[in-house]
Each structure stands twice: as C-alpha cells, then as structure tokens.
Amino acid sequence: ILEDKGKLYISWKAYGLDNQPIELLACKLTDDGLRLDGKPFSLLRDDERQGMEGQHWFKKDGYYYISIPEGGVGTGWQTVMRSKNIYGPYEQKRVLEMGSTKVNGPHQGALVDTPEGEWWFYHFQSTEPQGRVVHLQPVTWKDGFPEMGTDYDKNGIGEPMKVCRKPSTGVETKAYAPQASDDFEAKELGLQWQFNHNPHDEYWSLTEKPGWLAIKSQKAEKLRTAFNQFTQKTMGYKGVVTVKIDFAQLTPGGRAGIECIGNKFVGGGIIMEDKDGTATPRLYMETDGTAKTTSFNISSVMNKGIYIRLEIDAVNNKHKFYYSVNNETFIEFGDTFESGSGDWKGSRIGLYSYNTQETSGTAYFDEFTYLFDGPGGLTSTQTK
C-alpha cells in the first residue's frame, strides 16, 4: 500500500511456528519496493489461533482499511479493520458470516468498486464437490465500515444473499458462460484448457490430424501421473461432457478417455490390451490407478472412433460414464462414482492419453462438448 507520505508498505501473515502467535505483520519498503526498510510491526495478533490469512490493504476516506478472513476456510467469516494511522491501532468489525444461510465460510475475497460508484465483495465458499465456489455480494458503507450482503438474522453482521441484482455496468446483456466446448479447428489451443503440469509440447498437436487434438501416449503408472492432461474446471451443478475418440493408433498398454479429477483421479474410455499378440481395445474405467476392464470389445469401431460421455451431478455427487457409436444412443459403462476437491482445487474434467508400458501410441479427440446448467446450454433432454 502507498501511504500518505509516499512510502510503500507491505503486510504478511506470520504462521505462528514454534508456538509463536499467528500474527499479521507489516513493514515499510525501500523506495524501489524490493527490500524491507526497518523492523516489522504488528497489525493484528491471533492469540486464539483461529486462523487468519489473505488480507487486503487499501485506503479510503482518510482511513487505512484491512480486509481479512478469519476462522478457517469452511467455517470462517470476514473481518474489516480501519485506522487513521498506518501503524494502528486498528478498530475492527465482523462484516460477513454464514449466519442463517447455507453459504459456509464466506471469506477470503476482495472489496471492489465500479465506475458507476457501486461497491461489491468477491468471496468464495468451500463446498463439495465443486471446491471453492465464487460469490458476489453487494456492499454499502455505513459509519465507516462496509455492510455486505443482507443481515437476515438481524445480529448486525451481513450474510451472503440468496438472490441479488447484478452490478450496474451501463450495458444490457444476457448472462453467458465461459467457453468450454471445442472442435479443435483453431490453430491455437483454446483458453479454456489447462494442463496438469508444464506441458510436454512435443507430445500433443492440433496440426498432426487437422480438426483433432492429438495426445501422444507417454509412459505413466496411472492416470494421476499421466502427462499432458487437458483439463477444465467443472461449472454449474449438472453437466454433460462428450468427446469423439479415434483410438486406432493406441498400442498395448494405452489408455485414453475423459477424466474427472480432484480428491481422486477417475478416468473412463478405451484401454488397449494385448490378446495373443493382437491389439484389442475395450472400454474401461479407472479410479486412483485401479483399472476395471469391461467385456465390451470395441474392435468393430476401430476405424470409426467412439463417443465417450461423462454425466456430472454435483447436487447428489453421482457421476457416470457412457459410450456411443453414433453420438445418439448412449450406453452406461463402469461404476457410478463421487468426486471431491483435492490439492486446494475443486473437481475438474479433462482429456487424457497415456501408456502404462512404454511411450507409444496416440489418441485423437474431436467434437468435444461440455454443457452445464445455468448459462451453459444444458437442457433436460441432453442427458444419456
């Protein structure tokens, strides 16, 4: 933060190691902003060790404000502090909590203002299986502190709103969803895709077979350790993911399909087996490295490809794989499974191709569609 005299300051959380208190510290910086200038000073101590992190420091109407979540990710609340002096002391007020709502742990966000003069508060809610779901609350200012959401239970602390109007932007527009589906016709990979690690670019291509995503199968023990997973964050509460897979170039040990990953890695699609020296493709499903092969021998569509589908139901946390040879009639395979957040991320969907025996073979993906409820285009007739 830039204080009144033009000096830069930085704040951080001390984690309370070696039985020390959890503490919010701050220090002046050198003019270039690269080094501490002087001794750190305390802004707030957490002697009860109830957890605080992710603070934001800003200046408004002659006050220095610190917005900080406390109480833990799934059980906490949002506190705002203010002082006329950057060194304090700071008066504080709890401004947002779960209260009588179902939005647990509403905190770790940021106050923002708009060109139209409105104030809003972004925060997340940690909920399964989606992980950290973003919420947006309206904000008004009263007696020098922000009032967030609505005080449903009348205890003087804001609560997340069940329904609220959208921010005023000066533009009339319908809600729309981020890009999710992909026909792989573009020369560059769509921005909706994220790799599970820094990609091995020599092992995937959009030009090897134009109009298809090619993923060369690198050796890996199981899905979790497979390279070049193409993933997306799940959106909405219900969704349908469908993709066409050309698996003719897979070799024995090869696996390719749709994945749903989070606290466990679940994949469904094609496994290539060696039956008496003949490469034989079957449908399979794997969960955390344990693969179950079905009795479906799909050699008859080796040269045509097959459609794999994943249906997501986050309301009941029940998900299921399907296959089709014509993209019209879909048949279940594998077990119904649950998903959950893991590694501080919610559940994700994705595409993969790897080989448990050697780096060999390639799977090609096309006609990838991801529909979900809300503005994501999913209707009740687009399942199964």
VENRA-V855942 format. One record per helix or strand of 2 or more residues. SS is the DSSP state (A for helix, B for strand). FROM is the first residue (numbers start at 0). TO is the last residue. If there is no record, write none. Layout:
<<SS/FROM/TO> <SS/FROM/TO>>
//
This chain:
<<B/7/13> <B/21/28> <B/40/45> <B/51/59> <B/62/69> <B/76/82> <B/90/96> <B/106/112> <B/118/126> <B/130/141> <B/144/147> <B/157/158> <B/193/194> <A/200/202> <B/203/204> <B/212/215> <B/217/218> <A/222/224> <B/229/232> <B/237/245> <B/253/260> <B/264/274> <B/277/286> <B/289/296> <A/298/300> <B/305/312> <B/317/323> <B/330/336> <B/347/354> <B/361/371> <A/373/375>>
//
